[in-house]
Each structure stands twice: as C-alpha cells, then as structure tokens.
Amino acid sequence: MRRHALGDPLVPYAERVQRAVERLLASRPWTDVQRRWLKRIGQQLERELVVDHQALDSEQFREQGGGIDRLNRVFDGRLTDVVGDLQDALWRHDAPRSA
C-alpha cells in the first residue's frame, strides 16, 4: 500500500523475481552452469521469499549438486555478491511512473 501511495506501481512478487533474474543474467557473461544456478536460486526466491546461506545449503540445493561450498565455487568465490546483486535487482525501481 505504501509503495502504491508513493507512486510506484505494484508488481507481483513472482514477476519482480523473474525480472531480477533476467536483469542479473543480462548484466554480465555467465557460464551455462552459473546461468542454471541463477535460475534455480530465482525459483527458490519465488517460493521462500528469502535466499540466504542457510537456504542455499539446504537439502533442496544439495540434492541438485549444490550447497554453499559448491555454489561458491561455481560463482568463483563470489556467491555472497551474486545473491546481493540479485536482491538489489529485486527491489530496483525502474518501471516508468505515471504522471
């Protein structure tokens, strides 16, 4: 409500997540493996609303060959930065405002 009152359009959370993942994927060249993991992290973010180290180390990610240590290697030791970039992209306000 507050965001709407301030003039920002209301965007469904799932759509915000999808846009954030797309924005992050377009932000730099990723390997195929990194791209797949970014999409999985986005799916987790849609379901759980929070993606932190505990979530990334959960059984769900381990079953897919992940976990914190593996994901950190996949992202060249920058997993925390990648998750932070995704969070930033999630709440970025770049939709046009109505007059």
PyMOL commands that place a pseudoatom at each C-alpha (Angstrom):
pseudoatom trace, name=CA, resn=MET, resi=1, chain=A, elem=C, hetatm=0, pos=[0.000, 0.000, 0.000]
pseudoatom trace, name=CA, resn=ARG, resi=2, chain=A, elem=C, hetatm=0, pos=[2.684, 2.470, 0.998]
pseudoatom trace, name=CA, resn=ARG, resi=3, chain=A, elem=C, hetatm=0, pos=[4.616, 1.833, -2.228]
pseudoatom trace, name=CA, resn=HIS, resi=4, chain=A, elem=C, hetatm=0, pos=[1.443, 2.411, -4.259]
pseudoatom trace, name=CA, resn=ALA, resi=5, chain=A, elem=C, hetatm=0, pos=[0.746, 5.609, -2.353]
pseudoatom trace, name=CA, resn=LEU, resi=6, chain=A, elem=C, hetatm=0, pos=[4.223, 6.848, -3.232]
pseudoatom trace, name=CA, resn=GLY, resi=7, chain=A, elem=C, hetatm=0, pos=[3.586, 6.353, -6.931]
pseudoatom trace, name=CA, resn=ASP, resi=8, chain=A, elem=C, hetatm=0, pos=[5.462, 3.111, -7.590]
pseudoatom trace, name=CA, resn=PRO, resi=9, chain=A, elem=C, hetatm=0, pos=[3.422, 0.554, -9.474]
pseudoatom trace, name=CA, resn=LEU, resi=10, chain=A, elem=C, hetatm=0, pos=[2.505, -2.590, -7.597]
pseudoatom trace, name=CA, resn=VAL, resi=11, chain=A, elem=C, hetatm=0, pos=[4.278, -5.526, -9.192]
pseudoatom trace, name=CA, resn=PRO, resi=12, chain=A, elem=C, hetatm=0, pos=[3.532, -9.112, -8.164]
pseudoatom trace, name=CA, resn=TYR, resi=13, chain=A, elem=C, hetatm=0, pos=[6.432, -10.619, -6.247]
pseudoatom trace, name=CA, resn=ALA, resi=14, chain=A, elem=C, hetatm=0, pos=[6.925, -13.533, -8.680]
pseudoatom trace, name=CA, resn=GLU, resi=15, chain=A, elem=C, hetatm=0, pos=[7.201, -11.047, -11.538]
pseudoatom trace, name=CA, resn=ARG, resi=16, chain=A, elem=C, hetatm=0, pos=[9.734, -8.999, -9.563]
pseudoatom trace, name=CA, resn=VAL, resi=17, chain=A, elem=C, hetatm=0, pos=[11.831, -12.129, -9.049]
pseudoatom trace, name=CA, resn=GLN, resi=18, chain=A, elem=C, hetatm=0, pos=[11.674, -13.057, -12.728]
pseudoatom trace, name=CA, resn=ARG, resi=19, chain=A, elem=C, hetatm=0, pos=[12.714, -9.537, -13.770]
pseudoatom trace, name=CA, resn=ALA, resi=20, chain=A, elem=C, hetatm=0, pos=[15.546, -9.538, -11.233]
pseudoatom trace, name=CA, resn=VAL, resi=21, chain=A, elem=C, hetatm=0, pos=[16.885, -12.859, -12.511]
pseudoatom trace, name=CA, resn=GLU, resi=22, chain=A, elem=C, hetatm=0, pos=[16.635, -11.655, -16.119]
pseudoatom trace, name=CA, resn=ARG, resi=23, chain=A, elem=C, hetatm=0, pos=[18.389, -8.410, -15.197]
pseudoatom trace, name=CA, resn=LEU, resi=24, chain=A, elem=C, hetatm=0, pos=[21.184, -10.294, -13.448]
pseudoatom trace, name=CA, resn=LEU, resi=25, chain=A, elem=C, hetatm=0, pos=[21.560, -12.766, -16.316]
pseudoatom trace, name=CA, resn=ALA, resi=26, chain=A, elem=C, hetatm=0, pos=[21.915, -9.853, -18.749]
pseudoatom trace, name=CA, resn=SER, resi=27, chain=A, elem=C, hetatm=0, pos=[24.383, -7.982, -16.533]
pseudoatom trace, name=CA, resn=ARG, resi=28, chain=A, elem=C, hetatm=0, pos=[27.486, -9.974, -17.468]
pseudoatom trace, name=CA, resn=PRO, resi=29, chain=A, elem=C, hetatm=0, pos=[28.613, -13.101, -19.274]
pseudoatom trace, name=CA, resn=TRP, resi=30, chain=A, elem=C, hetatm=0, pos=[27.749, -16.178, -17.189]
pseudoatom trace, name=CA, resn=THR, resi=31, chain=A, elem=C, hetatm=0, pos=[28.732, -19.773, -17.821]
pseudoatom trace, name=CA, resn=ASP, resi=32, chain=A, elem=C, hetatm=0, pos=[25.912, -22.201, -18.603]
pseudoatom trace, name=CA, resn=VAL, resi=33, chain=A, elem=C, hetatm=0, pos=[26.287, -23.720, -15.137]
pseudoatom trace, name=CA, resn=GLN, resi=34, chain=A, elem=C, hetatm=0, pos=[26.089, -20.290, -13.495]
pseudoatom trace, name=CA, resn=ARG, resi=35, chain=A, elem=C, hetatm=0, pos=[23.003, -19.417, -15.541]
pseudoatom trace, name=CA, resn=ARG, resi=36, chain=A, elem=C, hetatm=0, pos=[21.254, -22.620, -14.451]
pseudoatom trace, name=CA, resn=TRP, resi=37, chain=A, elem=C, hetatm=0, pos=[22.063, -21.949, -10.797]
pseudoatom trace, name=CA, resn=LEU, resi=38, chain=A, elem=C, hetatm=0, pos=[20.882, -18.349, -11.022]
pseudoatom trace, name=CA, resn=LYS, resi=39, chain=A, elem=C, hetatm=0, pos=[17.551, -19.589, -12.353]
pseudoatom trace, name=CA, resn=ARG, resi=40, chain=A, elem=C, hetatm=0, pos=[17.313, -22.170, -9.544]
pseudoatom trace, name=CA, resn=ILE, resi=41, chain=A, elem=C, hetatm=0, pos=[18.100, -19.517, -6.960]
pseudoatom trace, name=CA, resn=GLY, resi=42, chain=A, elem=C, hetatm=0, pos=[15.372, -17.348, -8.501]
pseudoatom trace, name=CA, resn=GLN, resi=43, chain=A, elem=C, hetatm=0, pos=[12.890, -20.219, -8.241]
pseudoatom trace, name=CA, resn=GLN, resi=44, chain=A, elem=C, hetatm=0, pos=[13.825, -20.660, -4.589]
pseudoatom trace, name=CA, resn=LEU, resi=45, chain=A, elem=C, hetatm=0, pos=[13.384, -16.937, -4.027]
pseudoatom trace, name=CA, resn=GLU, resi=46, chain=A, elem=C, hetatm=0, pos=[9.871, -17.103, -5.511]
pseudoatom trace, name=CA, resn=ARG, resi=47, chain=A, elem=C, hetatm=0, pos=[8.894, -19.946, -3.164]
pseudoatom trace, name=CA, resn=GLU, resi=48, chain=A, elem=C, hetatm=0, pos=[10.623, -18.985, 0.055]
pseudoatom trace, name=CA, resn=LEU, resi=49, chain=A, elem=C, hetatm=0, pos=[10.979, -15.176, -0.212]
pseudoatom trace, name=CA, resn=VAL, resi=50, chain=A, elem=C, hetatm=0, pos=[14.441, -15.423, 1.351]
pseudoatom trace, name=CA, resn=VAL, resi=51, chain=A, elem=C, hetatm=0, pos=[17.602, -16.810, -0.137]
pseudoatom trace, name=CA, resn=ASP, resi=52, chain=A, elem=C, hetatm=0, pos=[20.397, -16.793, 2.383]
pseudoatom trace, name=CA, resn=HIS, resi=53, chain=A, elem=C, hetatm=0, pos=[23.304, -19.087, 3.183]
pseudoatom trace, name=CA, resn=GLN, resi=54, chain=A, elem=C, hetatm=0, pos=[21.058, -21.424, 5.164]
pseudoatom trace, name=CA, resn=ALA, resi=55, chain=A, elem=C, hetatm=0, pos=[18.612, -21.756, 2.255]
pseudoatom trace, name=CA, resn=LEU, resi=56, chain=A, elem=C, hetatm=0, pos=[21.435, -22.310, -0.243]
pseudoatom trace, name=CA, resn=ASP, resi=57, chain=A, elem=C, hetatm=0, pos=[22.891, -25.013, 1.993]
pseudoatom trace, name=CA, resn=SER, resi=58, chain=A, elem=C, hetatm=0, pos=[19.529, -26.763, 2.386]
pseudoatom trace, name=CA, resn=GLU, resi=59, chain=A, elem=C, hetatm=0, pos=[18.806, -30.304, 1.254]
pseudoatom trace, name=CA, resn=GLN, resi=60, chain=A, elem=C, hetatm=0, pos=[16.911, -28.943, -1.752]
pseudoatom trace, name=CA, resn=PHE, resi=61, chain=A, elem=C, hetatm=0, pos=[20.084, -27.409, -3.199]
pseudoatom trace, name=CA, resn=ARG, resi=62, chain=A, elem=C, hetatm=0, pos=[22.326, -30.261, -2.086]
pseudoatom trace, name=CA, resn=GLU, resi=63, chain=A, elem=C, hetatm=0, pos=[20.104, -32.738, -3.954]
pseudoatom trace, name=CA, resn=GLN, resi=64, chain=A, elem=C, hetatm=0, pos=[20.802, -30.757, -7.132]
pseudoatom trace, name=CA, resn=GLY, resi=65, chain=A, elem=C, hetatm=0, pos=[24.560, -30.909, -6.578]
pseudoatom trace, name=CA, resn=GLY, resi=66, chain=A, elem=C, hetatm=0, pos=[24.741, -27.598, -4.766]
pseudoatom trace, name=CA, resn=GLY, resi=67, chain=A, elem=C, hetatm=0, pos=[25.216, -26.420, -1.225]
pseudoatom trace, name=CA, resn=ILE, resi=68, chain=A, elem=C, hetatm=0, pos=[27.112, -23.357, -0.093]
pseudoatom trace, name=CA, resn=ASP, resi=69, chain=A, elem=C, hetatm=0, pos=[30.613, -24.634, -0.810]
pseudoatom trace, name=CA, resn=ARG, resi=70, chain=A, elem=C, hetatm=0, pos=[29.752, -25.928, -4.277]
pseudoatom trace, name=CA, resn=LEU, resi=71, chain=A, elem=C, hetatm=0, pos=[27.782, -22.807, -5.243]
pseudoatom trace, name=CA, resn=ASN, resi=72, chain=A, elem=C, hetatm=0, pos=[30.557, -20.543, -4.028]
pseudoatom trace, name=CA, resn=ARG, resi=73, chain=A, elem=C, hetatm=0, pos=[32.972, -22.421, -6.312]
pseudoatom trace, name=CA, resn=VAL, resi=74, chain=A, elem=C, hetatm=0, pos=[30.503, -22.198, -9.226]
pseudoatom trace, name=CA, resn=PHE, resi=75, chain=A, elem=C, hetatm=0, pos=[30.435, -18.408, -8.764]
pseudoatom trace, name=CA, resn=ASP, resi=76, chain=A, elem=C, hetatm=0, pos=[34.215, -18.105, -8.387]
pseudoatom trace, name=CA, resn=GLY, resi=77, chain=A, elem=C, hetatm=0, pos=[34.088, -17.328, -4.660]
pseudoatom trace, name=CA, resn=ARG, resi=78, chain=A, elem=C, hetatm=0, pos=[31.548, -14.514, -5.167]
pseudoatom trace, name=CA, resn=LEU, resi=79, chain=A, elem=C, hetatm=0, pos=[28.296, -16.226, -4.139]
pseudoatom trace, name=CA, resn=THR, resi=80, chain=A, elem=C, hetatm=0, pos=[27.559, -13.596, -1.499]
pseudoatom trace, name=CA, resn=ASP, resi=81, chain=A, elem=C, hetatm=0, pos=[27.999, -10.824, -4.077]
pseudoatom trace, name=CA, resn=VAL, resi=82, chain=A, elem=C, hetatm=0, pos=[25.799, -12.630, -6.600]
pseudoatom trace, name=CA, resn=VAL, resi=83, chain=A, elem=C, hetatm=0, pos=[22.998, -13.115, -4.068]
pseudoatom trace, name=CA, resn=GLY, resi=84, chain=A, elem=C, hetatm=0, pos=[23.358, -9.454, -3.044]
pseudoatom trace, name=CA, resn=ASP, resi=85, chain=A, elem=C, hetatm=0, pos=[23.152, -8.372, -6.694]
pseudoatom trace, name=CA, resn=LEU, resi=86, chain=A, elem=C, hetatm=0, pos=[20.001, -10.450, -7.092]
pseudoatom trace, name=CA, resn=GLN, resi=87, chain=A, elem=C, hetatm=0, pos=[18.455, -8.855, -4.003]
pseudoatom trace, name=CA, resn=ASP, resi=88, chain=A, elem=C, hetatm=0, pos=[19.353, -5.384, -5.308]
pseudoatom trace, name=CA, resn=ALA, resi=89, chain=A, elem=C, hetatm=0, pos=[17.822, -6.173, -8.694]
pseudoatom trace, name=CA, resn=LEU, resi=90, chain=A, elem=C, hetatm=0, pos=[14.702, -7.499, -6.983]
pseudoatom trace, name=CA, resn=TRP, resi=91, chain=A, elem=C, hetatm=0, pos=[13.868, -4.193, -5.335]
pseudoatom trace, name=CA, resn=ARG, resi=92, chain=A, elem=C, hetatm=0, pos=[15.173, -1.860, -8.042]
pseudoatom trace, name=CA, resn=HIS, resi=93, chain=A, elem=C, hetatm=0, pos=[12.626, 0.719, -9.133]
pseudoatom trace, name=CA, resn=ASP, resi=94, chain=A, elem=C, hetatm=0, pos=[12.911, 1.106, -12.853]
pseudoatom trace, name=CA, resn=ALA, resi=95, chain=A, elem=C, hetatm=0, pos=[9.313, 0.922, -14.026]
pseudoatom trace, name=CA, resn=PRO, resi=96, chain=A, elem=C, hetatm=0, pos=[8.000, 4.157, -15.542]
pseudoatom trace, name=CA, resn=ARG, resi=97, chain=A, elem=C, hetatm=0, pos=[5.962, 6.242, -13.158]
pseudoatom trace, name=CA, resn=SER, resi=98, chain=A, elem=C, hetatm=0, pos=[2.604, 7.637, -14.123]
pseudoatom trace, name=CA, resn=ALA, resi=99, chain=A, elem=C, hetatm=0, pos=[2.178, 11.409, -14.033]
for i in range(1, 99): cmd.bond("trace and resi %d" % i, "trace and resi %d" % (i + 1))
show_as sticks, trace
zoom trace
